[in-house]
Amino acid sequence: MLRHMLRNFNASHPEFQFLGLPSVTPPPLEDVLACPEHFVSIFVADHRDHVKDAIFNDALSNKSPGLKS
């Protein structure tokens, strides 16, 4: 269902580009429940390098019309 929604959105908004990111191991559920803010911080930190690589290696190299290099 999510893929279908993303495909529809992408078809109507070609200036956006969705890239797949590698999975990361989530923190233990106890940590998430104890401090949701800490979970968000860990989530962002765990994905930071993947997002950076995706932007510089994939998105900018594709010469997408919505991205300026």
N, C-alpha and C positions, 0 to 999 in steps of 0.2 A: 504494500500500500504506500509506504513512504517513497519507494523508488518511482511509483506511478506519479505521485504528487510532485516529486523533484523533476521528473521528465516533463510534466505539463508546465511547471514553473519555468524551467529552462527553455522550453520551446517559445514561451511568450516573453521571456526576458533574456535574450542571448548575451547581454552584457555581463551576466553572472555566470560563473563557472564553478561547478561542484567537483571536488576532488576527493577520492577515497584516501583515508589515512590508515596506517597500520594500527592494529589493536594494541592497547596497553593493559597491563594488569590493574584492575581497580583495587582501591584500598579495601581493607576488611569492612564488612557491614557495620561492625561495632563502632569503628571510627567515623563512618558516615553519619550514623545516628547520634553519636556523641557530640559532633561539631560539624554541621553541614557546611559552614563557611570554610573550614579546613579542607573538606572534601573538594570544594570548588577550586580552592587554591592548588591542591595536589593535581586535580584534573587538568587545569590549565598548564601547570608546570610539566606534567607528563607528556602533554601534546605539543609543547612549544617547539621542540626541534623538528617534529614531523610537519607541523604547519609551515615553519620556515623553509624546510626543504621542498615542500609541495609548492609553495609560492615561487621560490627562486628557480627550482629545477623543472617544474611542470607548467605552472600558469604563465610565467613570463616568457618561457621558451615557445609557447604555442601561438603567440601573436594574436591572442583573442581580441576581438574588436573592442571589448570593454576594458582592456588593460593597456596601459601606455608603458613602453619601456624606455 
